[in-house]
Amino acid sequence: MYEVRGKLHGPNGKNLSVLTVWMTDFETGNTRFITMYPDKRRIK
């Protein structure tokens, strides 16, 4: 599993810090998106 932090930029000019979770399947080697939620840690 991997966690990736980033920012989403909205059309209203506001930014939202998010945390995404990804998982790599052992058998196929495919990486897939699991979930995304607001990140409580601020990105500067």
C-alpha positions as CSV (number, residue, x, y, z in Angstrom):
1,M,0.0,0.0,0.0
2,Y,1.1,3.5,-0.8
3,E,0.0,6.9,0.6
4,V,0.3,9.9,-1.7
5,R,-0.4,13.4,-0.4
6,G,-1.3,16.3,-2.6
7,K,-3.6,19.3,-3.2
8,L,-6.7,19.6,-5.3
9,H,-7.3,23.0,-6.8
10,G,-11.0,23.9,-7.1
11,P,-12.6,26.2,-9.7
12,N,-13.5,28.6,-6.9
13,G,-9.8,29.1,-6.2
14,K,-9.7,27.1,-3.0
15,N,-7.2,24.3,-2.3
16,L,-7.9,21.1,-0.4
17,S,-5.1,18.9,1.0
18,V,-5.8,15.3,0.4
19,L,-4.4,11.9,1.1
20,T,-4.8,9.1,-1.5
21,V,-4.2,5.4,-0.8
22,W,-3.0,3.0,-3.6
23,M,-2.4,-0.7,-3.5
24,T,-0.3,-2.9,-5.8
25,D,-1.7,-6.4,-6.4
26,F,0.9,-9.0,-5.7
27,E,-0.2,-11.5,-8.4
28,T,-0.7,-9.1,-11.3
29,G,1.6,-6.2,-10.4
30,N,-1.3,-3.8,-11.2
31,T,-1.6,-0.7,-9.0
32,R,-5.1,0.6,-8.2
33,F,-6.7,3.5,-6.4
34,I,-8.3,2.6,-3.1
35,T,-9.6,5.8,-1.4
36,M,-9.0,9.5,-1.0
37,Y,-9.8,11.8,2.0
38,P,-9.0,15.2,3.4
39,D,-5.4,15.3,4.8
40,K,-5.2,16.6,8.3
41,R,-1.6,17.4,7.8
42,R,-1.1,20.7,5.9
43,I,1.1,20.8,2.9
44,K,3.1,23.9,2.6
